[in-house]
Amino acid sequence: MKEGEASKEKLNLLRHLGAARTVAVGNGVDDPLMIDEAGLGICVIGREGTAREAIQKADMVFTNIVDALDFLLKPLRQKATMGK
């Protein structure tokens, strides 16, 4: 796959699904466009680290995917964290 191609494919899928009503989770160099455009962009900082731009574009940052997914299952936590 050519450089930047994965980013475009992820962004196209996000737009197809409906960016405003989609949660995007990522941490790599091919994720910032998707994270930025999603209704909720989440960056997960794992053992392997993360791309700086993914953190900068994210609405929220978690240290593991389990915490990120758990957050999505808890509306009261979402309200307390995001004020919505």
All heavy atoms as a GROMACS GRO file, in nm:
protein
  628
    1MET      N    1   0.084  -0.117   0.000
    1MET     CA    2   0.000   0.000   0.000
    1MET      C    3   0.089   0.124   0.000
    1MET      O    4   0.185   0.132   0.076
    1MET     CB    5  -0.090  -0.004   0.124
    1MET     CG    6  -0.199   0.099   0.121
    1MET     SD    7  -0.319   0.082   0.256
    1MET     CE    8  -0.402  -0.066   0.210
    2LYS      N    9   0.056   0.219  -0.082
    2LYS     CA   10   0.134   0.342  -0.090
    2LYS      C   11   0.114   0.428   0.033
    2LYS      O   12   0.010   0.420   0.100
    2LYS     CB   13   0.093   0.422  -0.214
    2LYS     CG   14   0.128   0.356  -0.344
    2LYS     CD   15   0.087   0.443  -0.459
    2LYS     CE   16   0.118   0.375  -0.591
    2LYS     NZ   17   0.076   0.457  -0.704
    3GLU      N   18   0.215   0.511   0.061
    3GLU     CA   19   0.208   0.601   0.176
    3GLU      C   20   0.087   0.693   0.163
    3GLU      O   21   0.062   0.751   0.060
    3GLU     CB   22   0.336   0.686   0.185
    3GLU     CG   23   0.342   0.769   0.311
    3GLU     CD   24   0.475   0.842   0.324
    3GLU    OE1   25   0.576   0.792   0.275
    3GLU    OE2   26   0.474   0.949   0.385
    4GLY      N   27   0.011   0.703   0.269
    4GLY     CA   28  -0.107   0.789   0.271
    4GLY      C   29  -0.234   0.720   0.220
    4GLY      O   30  -0.343   0.771   0.239
    5GLU      N   31  -0.220   0.604   0.156
    5GLU     CA   32  -0.336   0.535   0.101
    5GLU      C   33  -0.428   0.483   0.212
    5GLU      O   34  -0.550   0.492   0.201
    5GLU     CB   35  -0.289   0.420   0.012
    5GLU     CG   36  -0.394   0.371  -0.083
    5GLU     CD   37  -0.336   0.275  -0.184
    5GLU    OE1   38  -0.240   0.310  -0.254
    5GLU    OE2   39  -0.389   0.162  -0.192
    6ALA      N   40  -0.371   0.431   0.320
    6ALA     CA   41  -0.451   0.381   0.431
    6ALA      C   42  -0.530   0.495   0.494
    6ALA      O   43  -0.647   0.477   0.530
    6ALA     CB   44  -0.363   0.313   0.535
    7SER      N   45  -0.469   0.611   0.506
    7SER     CA   46  -0.540   0.728   0.562
    7SER      C   47  -0.662   0.762   0.478
    7SER      O   48  -0.770   0.787   0.532
    7SER     CB   49  -0.448   0.850   0.566
    7SER     OG   50  -0.345   0.832   0.658
    8LYS      N   51  -0.646   0.761   0.347
    8LYS     CA   52  -0.757   0.795   0.258
    8LYS      C   53  -0.867   0.690   0.264
    8LYS      O   54  -0.985   0.723   0.263
    8LYS     CB   55  -0.706   0.810   0.115
    8LYS     CG   56  -0.620   0.933   0.095
    8LYS     CD   57  -0.565   0.940  -0.045
    8LYS     CE   58  -0.465   1.054  -0.056
    8LYS     NZ   59  -0.400   1.057  -0.187
    9GLU      N   60  -0.828   0.563   0.272
    9GLU     CA   61  -0.927   0.456   0.280
    9GLU      C   62  -1.008   0.465   0.409
    9GLU      O   63  -1.130   0.448   0.409
    9GLU     CB   64  -0.860   0.320   0.269
    9GLU     CG   65  -0.812   0.288   0.130
    9GLU     CD   66  -0.752   0.149   0.117
    9GLU    OE1   67  -0.768   0.067   0.210
    9GLU    OE2   68  -0.688   0.125   0.014
   10LYS      N   69  -0.940   0.492   0.520
   10LYS     CA   70  -1.009   0.505   0.647
   10LYS      C   71  -1.103   0.625   0.645
   10LYS      O   72  -1.215   0.618   0.695
   10LYS     CB   73  -0.908   0.519   0.762
   10LYS     CG   74  -0.834   0.392   0.791
   10LYS     CD   75  -0.733   0.409   0.902
   10LYS     CE   76  -0.660   0.281   0.932
   10LYS     NZ   77  -0.574   0.292   1.048
   11LEU      N   78  -1.058   0.735   0.588
   11LEU     CA   79  -1.141   0.855   0.580
   11LEU      C   80  -1.262   0.831   0.490
   11LEU      O   81  -1.374   0.872   0.523
   11LEU     CB   82  -1.057   0.972   0.529
   11LEU     CG   83  -1.119   1.110   0.540
   11LEU    CD1   84  -1.162   1.142   0.684
   11LEU    CD2   85  -1.021   1.215   0.489
   12ASN      N   86  -1.244   0.762   0.379
   12ASN     CA   87  -1.356   0.730   0.290
   12ASN      C   88  -1.459   0.642   0.360
   12ASN      O   89  -1.580   0.664   0.346
   12ASN     CB   90  -1.306   0.662   0.163
   12ASN     CG   91  -1.235   0.757   0.070
   12ASN    OD1   92  -1.256   0.878   0.074
   12ASN    ND2   93  -1.150   0.703  -0.016
   13LEU      N   94  -1.414   0.543   0.436
   13LEU     CA   95  -1.506   0.457   0.510
   13LEU      C   96  -1.581   0.538   0.615
   13LEU      O   97  -1.704   0.525   0.629
   13LEU     CB   98  -1.431   0.341   0.577
   13LEU     CG   99  -1.516   0.251   0.666
   13LEU    CD1  100  -1.629   0.186   0.586
   13LEU    CD2  101  -1.429   0.145   0.732
   14LEU      N  102  -1.510   0.623   0.686
   14LEU     CA  103  -1.573   0.708   0.787
   14LEU      C  104  -1.683   0.793   0.724
   14LEU      O  105  -1.793   0.802   0.777
   14LEU     CB  106  -1.467   0.797   0.853
   14LEU     CG  107  -1.518   0.895   0.957
   14LEU    CD1  108  -1.552   0.821   1.086
   14LEU    CD2  109  -1.418   1.004   0.983
   15ARG      N  110  -1.655   0.853   0.612
   15ARG     CA  111  -1.754   0.938   0.543
   15ARG      C  112  -1.872   0.855   0.495
   15ARG      O  113  -1.986   0.901   0.499
   15ARG     CB  114  -1.687   1.013   0.429
   15ARG     CG  115  -1.594   1.120   0.479
   15ARG     CD  116  -1.519   1.187   0.368
   15ARG     NE  117  -1.437   1.297   0.421
   15ARG     CZ  118  -1.340   1.354   0.352
   15ARG    NH1  119  -1.313   1.315   0.228
   15ARG    NH2  120  -1.271   1.452   0.406
   16HIS      N  121  -1.845   0.734   0.449
   16HIS     CA  122  -1.952   0.645   0.404
   16HIS      C  123  -2.045   0.609   0.520
   16HIS      O  124  -2.167   0.603   0.504
   16HIS     CB  125  -1.892   0.519   0.342
   16HIS     CG  126  -1.993   0.418   0.301
   16HIS    ND1  127  -2.071   0.433   0.188
   16HIS    CD2  128  -2.031   0.301   0.358
   16HIS    CE1  129  -2.153   0.331   0.177
   16HIS    NE2  130  -2.131   0.248   0.280
   17LEU      N  131  -1.988   0.585   0.636
   17LEU     CA  132  -2.068   0.550   0.755
   17LEU      C  133  -2.143   0.670   0.812
   17LEU      O  134  -2.244   0.655   0.878
   17LEU     CB  135  -1.977   0.492   0.863
   17LEU     CG  136  -1.911   0.359   0.831
   17LEU    CD1  137  -1.808   0.324   0.938
   17LEU    CD2  138  -2.015   0.249   0.818
   18GLY      N  139  -2.090   0.789   0.787
   18GLY     CA  140  -2.148   0.911   0.843
   18GLY      C  141  -2.058   0.963   0.954
   18GLY      O  142  -2.074   0.922   1.070
   19ALA      N  143  -1.964   1.046   0.919
   19ALA     CA  144  -1.861   1.091   1.014
   19ALA      C  145  -1.918   1.149   1.142
   19ALA      O  146  -1.868   1.123   1.250
   19ALA     CB  147  -1.769   1.193   0.946
   20ALA      N  148  -2.024   1.227   1.132
   20ALA     CA  149  -2.078   1.295   1.250
   20ALA      C  150  -2.132   1.198   1.355
   20ALA      O  151  -2.137   1.231   1.472
   20ALA     CB  152  -2.187   1.393   1.208
   21ARG      N  153  -2.169   1.078   1.313
   21ARG     CA  154  -2.227   0.981   1.408
   21ARG      C  155  -2.138   0.859   1.428
   21ARG      O  156  -2.183   0.752   1.466
   21ARG     CB  157  -2.366   0.938   1.362
   21ARG     CG  158  -2.368   0.877   1.226
   21ARG     CD  159  -2.512   0.853   1.179
   21ARG     NE  160  -2.512   0.796   1.047
   21ARG     CZ  161  -2.516   0.668   1.020
   21ARG    NH1  162  -2.522   0.581   1.118
   21ARG    NH2  163  -2.516   0.624   0.896
   22THR      N  164  -2.008   0.879   1.405
   22THR     CA  165  -1.914   0.769   1.414
   22THR      C  166  -1.803   0.799   1.514
   22THR      O  167  -1.755   0.912   1.522
   22THR     CB  168  -1.851   0.741   1.275
   22THR    OG1  169  -1.956   0.716   1.181
   22THR    CG2  170  -1.758   0.622   1.279
   23VAL      N  171  -1.763   0.698   1.589
   23VAL     CA  172  -1.648   0.706   1.678
   23VAL      C  173  -1.530   0.643   1.605
   23VAL      O  174  -1.542   0.533   1.552
   23VAL     CB  175  -1.672   0.631   1.811
   23VAL    CG1  176  -1.547   0.631   1.897
   23VAL    CG2  177  -1.790   0.691   1.885
   24ALA      N  178  -1.420   0.714   1.600
   24ALA     CA  179  -1.298   0.661   1.538
   24ALA      C  180  -1.191   0.644   1.646
   24ALA      O  181  -1.169   0.735   1.726
   24ALA     CB  182  -1.248   0.755   1.430
   25VAL      N  183  -1.128   0.528   1.647
   25VAL     CA  184  -1.023   0.499   1.744
   25VAL      C  185  -0.896   0.463   1.669
   25VAL      O  186  -0.898   0.380   1.578
   25VAL     CB  187  -1.063   0.381   1.836
   25VAL    CG1  188  -0.954   0.352   1.938
   25VAL    CG2  189  -1.196   0.409   1.905
   26GLY      N  190  -0.787   0.527   1.705
   26GLY     CA  191  -0.661   0.496   1.639
   26GLY      C  192  -0.543   0.551   1.716
   26GLY      O  193  -0.559   0.619   1.818
   27ASN      N  194  -0.423   0.523   1.663
   27ASN     CA  195  -0.302   0.576   1.726
   27ASN      C  196  -0.185   0.590   1.629
   27ASN      O  197  -0.078   0.633   1.668
   27ASN     CB  198  -0.259   0.490   1.845
   27ASN     CG  199  -0.206   0.355   1.804
   27ASN    OD1  200  -0.222   0.312   1.690
   27ASN    ND2  201  -0.146   0.285   1.898
   28GLY      N  202  -0.205   0.554   1.505
   28GLY     CA  203  -0.095   0.553   1.410
   28GLY      C  204  -0.090   0.675   1.320
   28GLY      O  205  -0.178   0.761   1.323
   29VAL      N  206   0.012   0.678   1.237
   29VAL     CA  207   0.030   0.790   1.146
   29VAL      C  208  -0.077   0.795   1.038
   29VAL      O  209  -0.096   0.899   0.976
   29VAL     CB  210   0.171   0.788   1.079
   29VAL    CG1  211   0.280   0.807   1.182
   29VAL    CG2  212   0.193   0.662   1.000
   30ASP      N  213  -0.148   0.685   1.016
   30ASP     CA  214  -0.254   0.684   0.917
   30ASP      C  215  -0.393   0.710   0.978
   30ASP      O  216  -0.494   0.699   0.910
   30ASP     CB  217  -0.255   0.551   0.840
   30ASP     CG  218  -0.268   0.430   0.931
   30ASP    OD1  219  -0.255   0.444   1.053
   30ASP    OD2  220  -0.293   0.321   0.877
   31ASP      N  221  -0.398   0.750   1.103
   31ASP     CA  222  -0.525   0.771   1.172
   31ASP      C  223  -0.569   0.916   1.196
   31ASP      O  224  -0.688   0.940   1.218
   31ASP     CB  225  -0.524   0.698   1.306
   31ASP     CG  226  -0.515   0.547   1.289
   31ASP    OD1  227  -0.564   0.495   1.187
   31ASP    OD2  228  -0.455   0.482   1.377
   32PRO      N  229  -0.482   1.015   1.197
   32PRO     CA  230  -0.524   1.151   1.234
   32PRO      C  231  -0.639   1.210   1.152
   32PRO      O  232  -0.727   1.275   1.209
   32PRO     CB  233  -0.397   1.234   1.218
   32PRO     CG  234  -0.288   1.138   1.244
   32PRO     CD  235  -0.336   1.010   1.184
   33LEU      N  236  -0.642   1.188   1.022
   33LEU     CA  237  -0.751   1.243   0.941
   33LEU      C  238  -0.885   1.185   0.985
   33LEU      O  239  -0.984   1.257   1.000
   33LEU     CB  240  -0.728   1.213   0.792
   33LEU     CG  241  -0.610   1.283   0.726
   33LEU    CD1  242  -0.592   1.234   0.583
   33LEU    CD2  243  -0.630   1.434   0.728
   34MET      N  244  -0.888   1.054   1.007
   34MET     CA  245  -1.009   0.985   1.051
   34MET      C  246  -1.050   1.032   1.191
   34MET      O  247  -1.166   1.062   1.216
   34MET     CB  248  -0.982   0.834   1.050
   34MET     CG  249  -1.085   0.749   1.117
   34MET     SD  250  -1.035   0.576   1.131
   34MET     CE  251  -0.908   0.587   1.257
   35ILE      N  252  -0.953   1.040   1.281
   35ILE     CA  253  -0.980   1.083   1.419
   35ILE      C  254  -1.036   1.224   1.421
   35ILE      O  255  -1.131   1.255   1.493
   35ILE     CB  256  -0.852   1.073   1.505
   35ILE    CG1  257  -0.817   0.926   1.530
   35ILE    CG2  258  -0.867   1.146   1.636
   35ILE    CD1  259  -0.681   0.905   1.595
   36ASP      N  260  -0.980   1.310   1.340
   36ASP     CA  261  -1.020   1.451   1.336
   36ASP      C  262  -1.161   1.469   1.283
   36ASP      O  263  -1.238   1.550   1.333
   36ASP     CB  264  -0.921   1.530   1.251
   36ASP     CG  265  -0.945   1.679   1.256
   36ASP    OD1  266  -0.974   1.732   1.365
   36ASP    OD2  267  -0.934   1.744   1.150
   37GLU      N  268  -1.199   1.392   1.183
   37GLU     CA  269  -1.328   1.412   1.118
   37GLU      C  270  -1.443   1.337   1.186
   37GLU      O  271  -1.559   1.370   1.166
   37GLU     CB  272  -1.319   1.371   0.971
   37GLU     CG  273  -1.437   1.421   0.891
   37GLU     CD  274  -1.416   1.419   0.742
   37GLU    OE1  275  -1.306   1.453   0.695
   37GLU    OE2  276  -1.511   1.382   0.672
   38ALA      N  277  -1.413   1.240   1.265
   38ALA     CA  278  -1.518   1.161   1.332
   38ALA      C  279  -1.596   1.246   1.431
   38ALA      O  280  -1.546   1.344   1.484
   38ALA     CB  281  -1.454   1.043   1.406
   39GLY      N  282  -1.718   1.203   1.458
   39GLY     CA  283  -1.799   1.270   1.559
   39GLY      C  284  -1.729   1.269   1.694
   39GLY      O  285  -1.736   1.365   1.770
   40LEU      N  286  -1.662   1.160   1.724
   40LEU     CA  287  -1.579   1.149   1.844
   40LEU      C  288  -1.451   1.077   1.804
   40LEU      O  289  -1.455   0.963   1.759
   40LEU     CB  290  -1.650   1.071   1.955
   40LEU     CG  291  -1.572   1.048   2.083
   40LEU    CD1  292  -1.537   1.181   2.150
   40LEU    CD2  293  -1.649   0.959   2.179
   41GLY      N  294  -1.339   1.145   1.817
   41GLY     CA  295  -1.210   1.087   1.783
   41GLY      C  296  -1.134   1.049   1.908
   41GLY      O  297  -1.113   1.133   1.996
   42ILE      N  298  -1.096   0.924   1.916
   42ILE     CA  299  -1.026   0.872   2.033
   42ILE      C  300  -0.888   0.822   1.991
   42ILE      O  301  -0.874   0.748   1.893
   42ILE     CB  302  -1.104   0.757   2.098
   42ILE    CG1  303  -1.238   0.809   2.152
   42ILE    CG2  304  -1.022   0.692   2.210
   42ILE    CD1  305  -1.328   0.700   2.210
   43CYS      N  306  -0.788   0.862   2.067
   43CYS     CA  307  -0.653   0.812   2.048
   43CYS      C  308  -0.619   0.722   2.167
   43CYS      O  309  -0.649   0.756   2.281
   43CYS     CB  310  -0.553   0.928   2.040
   43CYS     SG  311  -0.384   0.874   2.016
   44VAL      N  312  -0.560   0.607   2.136
   44VAL     CA  313  -0.519   0.514   2.240
   44VAL      C  314  -0.367   0.507   2.240
   44VAL      O  315  -0.305   0.474   2.138
   44VAL     CB  316  -0.579   0.374   2.218
   44VAL    CG1  317  -0.527   0.277   2.321
   44VAL    CG2  318  -0.731   0.380   2.222
   45ILE      N  319  -0.308   0.539   2.353
   45ILE     CA  320  -0.163   0.530   2.367
   45ILE      C  321  -0.130   0.394   2.426
   45ILE      O  322  -0.148   0.371   2.544
   45ILE     CB  323  -0.108   0.642   2.458
   45ILE    CG1  324  -0.146   0.778   2.404
   45ILE    CG2  325   0.044   0.628   2.471
   45ILE    CD1  326  -0.109   0.893   2.495
   46GLY      N  327  -0.084   0.304   2.342
   46GLY     CA  328  -0.050   0.170   2.387
   46GLY      C  329   0.099   0.156   2.410
   46GLY      O  330   0.174   0.254   2.404
   47ARG      N  331   0.140   0.035   2.435
   47ARG     CA  332   0.282   0.007   2.458
   47ARG      C  333   0.368   0.050   2.340
   47ARG      O  334   0.482   0.090   2.356
   47ARG     CB  335   0.305  -0.141   2.480
   47ARG     CG  336   0.268  -0.189   2.614
   47ARG     CD  337   0.320  -0.328   2.628
   47ARG     NE  338   0.250  -0.397   2.734
   47ARG     CZ  339   0.276  -0.520   2.768
   47ARG    NH1  340   0.368  -0.588   2.702
   47ARG    NH2  341   0.211  -0.577   2.865
   48GLU      N  342   0.311   0.036   2.220
   48GLU     CA  343   0.387   0.070   2.100
   48GLU      C  344   0.399   0.220   2.078
   48GLU      O  345   0.467   0.266   1.989
   48GLU     CB  346   0.325   0.003   1.976
   48GLU     CG  347   0.194   0.066   1.930
   48GLU     CD  348   0.069   0.020   2.005
   48GLU    OE1  349   0.082  -0.049   2.108
   48GLU    OE2  350  -0.041   0.056   1.962
   49GLY      N  351   0.328   0.296   2.161
   49GLY     CA  352   0.330   0.441   2.149
   49GLY      C  353   0.220   0.489   2.056
   49GLY      O  354   0.128   0.414   2.024
   50THR      N  355   0.231   0.612   2.012
   50THR     CA  356   0.131   0.668   1.923
   50THR      C  357   0.191   0.782   1.844
   50THR      O  358   0.292   0.840   1.883
   50THR     CB  359   0.008   0.716   2.004
   50THR    OG1  360  -0.096   0.750   1.914
   50THR    CG2  361   0.041   0.835   2.090
   51ALA      N  362   0.129   0.813   1.735
   51ALA     CA  363   0.173   0.926   1.652
   51ALA      C  364   0.128   1.057   1.717
   51ALA      O  365   0.013   1.067   1.763
   51ALA     CB  366   0.114   0.914   1.512
   52ARG      N  367   0.216   1.152   1.723
   52ARG     CA  368   0.186   1.281   1.787
   52ARG      C  369   0.060   1.346   1.728
   52ARG      O  370  -0.025   1.396   1.801
   52ARG     CB  371   0.305   1.375   1.772
   52ARG     CG  372   0.280   1.514   1.829
   52ARG     CD  373   0.396   1.606   1.807
   52ARG     NE  374   0.427   1.608   1.664
   52ARG     CZ  375   0.545   1.639   1.613
   52ARG    NH1  376   0.644   1.670   1.693
   52ARG    NH2  377   0.565   1.638   1.485
   53GLU      N  378   0.047   1.343   1.597
   53GLU     CA  379  -0.068   1.407   1.533
   53GLU      C  380  -0.200   1.337   1.570
   53GLU      O  381  -0.304   1.401   1.578
   53GLU     CB  382  -0.051   1.412   1.382
   53GLU     CG  383  -0.151   1.505   1.316
   53GLU     CD  384  -0.128   1.524   1.168
   53GLU    OE1  385  -0.017   1.496   1.119
   53GLU    OE2  386  -0.222   1.568   1.101
   54ALA      N  387  -0.195   1.207   1.596
   54ALA     CA  388  -0.315   1.135   1.639
   54ALA      C  389  -0.362   1.188   1.774
   54ALA      O  390  -0.482   1.209   1.796
   54ALA     CB  391  -0.288   0.985   1.647
   55ILE      N  392  -0.268   1.214   1.864
   55ILE     CA  393  -0.304   1.272   1.994
   55ILE      C  394  -0.360   1.413   1.976
   55ILE      O  395  -0.461   1.449   2.037
   55ILE     CB  396  -0.181   1.277   2.088
   55ILE    CG1  397  -0.134   1.137   2.123
   55ILE    CG2  398  -0.213   1.355   2.215
   55ILE    CD1  399  -0.004   1.133   2.199
   56GLN      N  400  -0.297   1.491   1.892
   56GLN     CA  401  -0.338   1.630   1.873
   56GLN      C  402  -0.478   1.641   1.813
   56GLN      O  403  -0.552   1.734   1.844
   56GLN     CB  404  -0.237   1.702   1.784
   56GLN     CG  405  -0.103   1.722   1.851
   56GLN     CD  406   0.003   1.774   1.756
   56GLN    OE1  407   0.000   1.746   1.636
   56GLN    NE2  408   0.097   1.849   1.809
   57LYS      N  409  -0.516   1.548   1.728
   57LYS     CA  410  -0.646   1.554   1.660
   57LYS      C  411  -0.758   1.491   1.743
   57LYS      O  412  -0.876   1.513   1.716
   57LYS     CB  413  -0.639   1.483   1.525
   57LYS     CG  414  -0.542   1.545   1.427
   57LYS     CD  415  -0.590   1.679   1.380
   57LYS     CE  416  -0.497   1.736   1.275
   57LYS     NZ  417  -0.541   1.866   1.227
   58ALA      N  418  -0.723   1.413   1.844
   58ALA     CA  419  -0.822   1.339   1.921
   58ALA      C  420  -0.903   1.428   2.015
   58ALA      O  421  -0.852   1.526   2.069
   58ALA     CB  422  -0.754   1.230   2.003
   59ASP      N  423  -1.029   1.391   2.032
   59ASP     CA  424  -1.114   1.456   2.133
   59ASP      C  425  -1.081   1.401   2.271
   59ASP      O  426  -1.095   1.471   2.371
   59ASP     CB  427  -1.262   1.429   2.103
   59ASP     CG  428  -1.305   1.487   1.970
   59ASP    OD1  429  -1.286   1.610   1.950
   59ASP    OD2  430  -1.353   1.411   1.884
   60MET      N  431  -1.040   1.275   2.276
   60MET     CA  432  -1.010   1.208   2.401
   60MET      C  433  -0.890   1.117   2.380
   60MET      O  434  -0.870   1.065   2.271
   60MET     CB  435  -1.128   1.124   2.447
   60MET     CG  436  -1.260   1.199   2.448
   60MET     SD  437  -1.384   1.108   2.532
   60MET     CE  438  -1.337   1.149   2.697
   61VAL      N  439  -0.814   1.094   2.488
   61VAL     CA  440  -0.699   1.006   2.483
   61VAL      C  441  -0.708   0.908   2.600
   61VAL      O  442  -0.735   0.948   2.713
   61VAL     CB  443  -0.567   1.087   2.493
   61VAL    CG1  444  -0.447   0.994   2.494
   61VAL    CG2  445  -0.557   1.188   2.379
   62PHE      N  446  -0.686   0.780   2.570
   62PHE     CA  447  -0.687   0.674   2.671
   62PHE      C  448  -0.555   0.599   2.663
   62PHE      O  449  -0.488   0.600   2.560
   62PHE     CB  450  -0.803   0.576   2.646
   62PHE     CG  451  -0.938   0.636   2.671
   62PHE    CD1  452  -1.006   0.702   2.569
   62PHE    CD2  453  -0.997   0.628   2.795
   62PHE    CE1  454  -1.132   0.758   2.591
   62PHE    CE2  455  -1.122   0.684   2.819
   62PHE     CZ  456  -1.189   0.749   2.716
   63THR      N  457  -0.522   0.532   2.772
   63THR     CA  458  -0.396   0.457   2.773
   63THR      C  459  -0.414   0.311   2.732
   63THR      O  460  -0.314   0.241   2.716
   63THR     CB  461  -0.330   0.463   2.912
   63THR    OG1  462  -0.423   0.415   3.009
   63THR    CG2  463  -0.285   0.604   2.944
   64ASN      N  464  -0.537   0.267   2.714
   64ASN     CA  465  -0.558   0.133   2.657
   64ASN      C  466  -0.698   0.125   2.597
   64ASN      O  467  -0.789   0.199   2.634
   64ASN     CB  468  -0.532   0.021   2.759
   64ASN     CG  469  -0.632   0.020   2.872
   64ASN    OD1  470  -0.750  -0.001   2.849
   64ASN    ND2  471  -0.585   0.039   2.994
   65ILE      N  472  -0.713   0.033   2.504
   65ILE     CA  473  -0.839   0.020   2.429
   65ILE      C  474  -0.955  -0.023   2.519
   65ILE      O  475  -1.069   0.018   2.497
   65ILE     CB  476  -0.822  -0.077   2.309
   65ILE    CG1  477  -0.944  -0.073   2.217
   65ILE    CG2  478  -0.792  -0.217   2.356
   65ILE    CD1  479  -0.966   0.056   2.145
   66VAL      N  480  -0.928  -0.102   2.621
   66VAL     CA  481  -1.035  -0.146   2.711
   66VAL      C  482  -1.099  -0.026   2.780
   66VAL      O  483  -1.222  -0.017   2.790
   66VAL     CB  484  -0.982  -0.249   2.814
   66VAL    CG1  485  -1.088  -0.282   2.917
   66VAL    CG2  486  -0.934  -0.374   2.743
   67ASP      N  487  -1.019   0.069   2.826
   67ASP     CA  488  -1.073   0.189   2.889
   67ASP      C  489  -1.153   0.272   2.789
   67ASP      O  490  -1.258   0.328   2.824
   67ASP     CB  491  -0.962   0.274   2.950
   67ASP     CG  492  -0.902   0.211   3.074
   67ASP    OD1  493  -0.966   0.122   3.134
   67ASP    OD2  494  -0.790   0.251   3.110
   68ALA      N  495  -1.106   0.280   2.667
   68ALA     CA  496  -1.177   0.357   2.564
   68ALA      C  497  -1.314   0.293   2.536
   68ALA      O  498  -1.416   0.363   2.530
   68ALA     CB  499  -1.094   0.364   2.437
   69LEU      N  500  -1.316   0.163   2.519
   69LEU     CA  501  -1.443   0.095   2.492
   69LEU      C  502  -1.536   0.100   2.612
   69LEU      O  503  -1.658   0.117   2.597
   69LEU     CB  504  -1.416  -0.050   2.449
   69LEU     CG  505  -1.338  -0.065   2.318
   69LEU    CD1  506  -1.305  -0.211   2.293
   69LEU    CD2  507  -1.415  -0.005   2.202
   70ASP      N  508  -1.481   0.088   2.732
   70ASP     CA  509  -1.561   0.098   2.853
   70ASP      C  510  -1.627   0.236   2.863
   70ASP      O  511  -1.743   0.248   2.900
   70ASP     CB  512  -1.474   0.071   2.976
   70ASP     CG  513  -1.554   0.062   3.103
   70ASP    OD1  514  -1.648  -0.020   3.111
   70ASP    OD2  515  -1.522   0.139   3.197
   71PHE      N  516  -1.552   0.339   2.828
   71PHE     CA  517  -1.605   0.475   2.828
   71PHE      C  518  -1.727   0.486   2.737
   71PHE      O  519  -1.827   0.549   2.773
   71PHE     CB  520  -1.497   0.575   2.783
   71PHE     CG  521  -1.549   0.713   2.765
   71PHE    CD1  522  -1.565   0.798   2.873
   71PHE    CD2  523  -1.581   0.761   2.639
   71PHE    CE1  524  -1.614   0.927   2.856
   71PHE    CE2  525  -1.630   0.889   2.621
   71PHE     CZ  526  -1.646   0.972   2.730
   72LEU      N  527  -1.721   0.422   2.621
   72LEU     CA  528  -1.832   0.430   2.526
   72LEU      C  529  -1.958   0.360   2.577
   72LEU      O  530  -2.068   0.391   2.534
   72LEU     CB  531  -1.791   0.369   2.391
   72LEU     CG  532  -1.680   0.445   2.319
   72LEU    CD1  533  -1.637   0.369   2.195
   72LEU    CD2  534  -1.724   0.586   2.285
   73LEU      N  535  -1.941   0.269   2.672
   73LEU     CA  536  -2.056   0.196   2.727
   73LEU      C  537  -2.118   0.265   2.848
   73LEU      O  538  -2.219   0.217   2.901
   73LEU     CB  539  -2.012   0.055   2.768
   73LEU     CG  540  -1.968  -0.035   2.654
   73LEU    CD1  541  -1.911  -0.166   2.709
   73LEU    CD2  542  -2.084  -0.062   2.558
   74LYS      N  543  -2.062   0.378   2.891
   74LYS     CA  544  -2.107   0.443   3.014
   74LYS      C  545  -2.153   0.588   2.986
   74LYS      O  546  -2.074   0.682   2.995
   74LYS     CB  547  -1.994   0.443   3.116
   74LYS     CG  548  -1.940   0.303   3.143
   74LYS     CD  549  -1.946   0.270   3.287
   74LYS     CE  550  -1.921   0.128   3.323
   74LYS     NZ  551  -1.814   0.054   3.275
   75PRO      N  552  -2.281   0.606   2.955
   75PRO     CA  553  -2.333   0.740   2.923
   75PRO      C  554  -2.310   0.844   3.033
   75PRO      O  555  -2.282   0.960   3.003
   75PRO     CB  556  -2.482   0.717   2.901
   75PRO     CG  557  -2.494   0.573   2.866
   75PRO     CD  558  -2.383   0.504   2.939
   76LEU      N  559  -2.319   0.805   3.159
   76LEU     CA  560  -2.298   0.902   3.266
   76LEU      C  561  -2.152   0.949   3.270
   76LEU      O  562  -2.125   1.067   3.295
   76LEU     CB  563  -2.338   0.843   3.402
   76LEU     CG  564  -2.488   0.819   3.420
   76LEU    CD1  565  -2.516   0.755   3.556
   76LEU    CD2  566  -2.566   0.949   3.405
   77ARG      N  567  -2.061   0.859   3.244
   77ARG     CA  568  -1.919   0.897   3.238
   77ARG      C  569  -1.895   0.990   3.119
   77ARG      O  570  -1.819   1.086   3.128
   77ARG     CB  571  -1.832   0.772   3.226
   77ARG     CG  572  -1.684   0.806   3.240
   77ARG     CD  573  -1.598   0.682   3.241
   77ARG     NE  574  -1.630   0.599   3.355
   77ARG     CZ  575  -1.595   0.472   3.367
   77ARG    NH1  576  -1.525   0.414   3.272
   77ARG    NH2  577  -1.628   0.403   3.474
   78GLN      N  578  -1.960   0.961   3.008
   78GLN     CA  579  -1.948   1.048   2.890
   78GLN      C  580  -1.997   1.188   2.923
   78GLN      O  581  -1.932   1.287   2.888
   78GLN     CB  582  -2.028   0.991   2.774
   78GLN     CG  583  -1.974   0.862   2.721
   78GLN     CD  584  -2.071   0.796   2.624
   78GLN    OE1  585  -2.153   0.863   2.561
   78GLN    NE2  586  -2.060   0.666   2.610
   79LYS      N  587  -2.111   1.195   2.989
   79LYS     CA  588  -2.167   1.325   3.024
   79LYS      C  589  -2.073   1.402   3.119
   79LYS      O  590  -2.049   1.521   3.101
   79LYS     CB  591  -2.304   1.307   3.089
   79LYS     CG  592  -2.375   1.435   3.116
   79LYS     CD  593  -2.516   1.410   3.168
   79LYS     CE  594  -2.586   1.543   3.192
   79LYS     NZ  595  -2.723   1.523   3.237
   80ALA      N  596  -2.018   1.332   3.216
   80ALA     CA  597  -1.929   1.397   3.313
   80ALA      C  598  -1.800   1.444   3.246
   80ALA      O  599  -1.748   1.550   3.278
   80ALA     CB  600  -1.897   1.299   3.426
   81THR      N  601  -1.750   1.365   3.154
   81THR     CA  602  -1.623   1.397   3.088
   81THR      C  603  -1.639   1.501   2.979
   81THR      O  604  -1.559   1.593   2.967
   81THR     CB  605  -1.561   1.270   3.027
   81THR    OG1  606  -1.543   1.175   3.132
   81THR    CG2  607  -1.428   1.299   2.962
   82MET      N  608  -1.745   1.488   2.901
   82MET     CA  609  -1.762   1.574   2.783
   82MET      C  610  -1.860   1.689   2.804
   82MET      O  611  -1.870   1.776   2.720
   82MET     CB  612  -1.806   1.488   2.666
   82MET     CG  613  -1.705   1.380   2.631
   82MET     SD  614  -1.764   1.263   2.509
   82MET     CE  615  -1.780   1.368   2.367
   83GLY      N  616  -1.934   1.682   2.914
   83GLY     CA  617  -2.031   1.789   2.940
   83GLY      C  618  -2.149   1.790   2.846
   83GLY      O  619  -2.208   1.892   2.820
   84LYS      N  620  -2.183   1.672   2.792
   84LYS     CA  621  -2.296   1.665   2.696
   84LYS      C  622  -2.406   1.579   2.753
   84LYS      O  623  -2.390   1.492   2.827
   84LYS     CB  624  -2.250   1.607   2.563
   84LYS     CG  625  -2.154   1.700   2.492
   84LYS     CD  626  -2.116   1.642   2.360
   84LYS     CE  627  -2.021   1.735   2.287
   84LYS     NZ  628  -1.985   1.689   2.157
   0.00000   0.00000   0.00000
